[in-house]
Amino acid sequence: MLKSKSVPKTALEAIKLFVKQMIAMFNDGNLENLLAIITDDAVIMPSNEPKISGKEAISAWTKSFLAPFKNYHLICSIEEIQVAGNWAFIIGQYRLTLTPKAEGEVIYKMGNFIDILDQQPNGDWKLAREIFNSDQPLSDAQ
């Protein structure tokens, strides 16, 4: 059940639509459109890696992360949305399926995320901060 204390219905629907569109862009490999919906000073903090700051660095990281895979599919479930002024906070879970280009088994990742959106002067939302971590323990080799 989605938790959202006193979030206006219009804001709630707009944020849910934003997340749906962001996932579709990722799954379609549409990096150009995906980068258009993040702020220039966005920061992401992936599991077991240093933080990545700025749209250009995020673009390079995303390309590098996805390069070994011919198919990838992200599913997210939103557990909570809160809005405070121009900021929206989203908590949820993700499942990511990665199919390697080379021989190898399909990789399944699952975990949790927090996204922070920044509402722009025109009313659109953009991703400003993201942190995600895995539910899966590191293997001994890592």
ABEGO torsion letter per residue (X at the ends): XBBBBGBBAAAAAAAAAAAAAAAAAAAAGBAAAAAAABBAABBBBBBGBBBBBEAAAAAAAAAAAAAABABBBBBBBBABBBBBEABBBBBBBBBBBBBBABBEBBBBBBBBBBBBBBBBAAGBBBBABBBBBBABBBBAAX
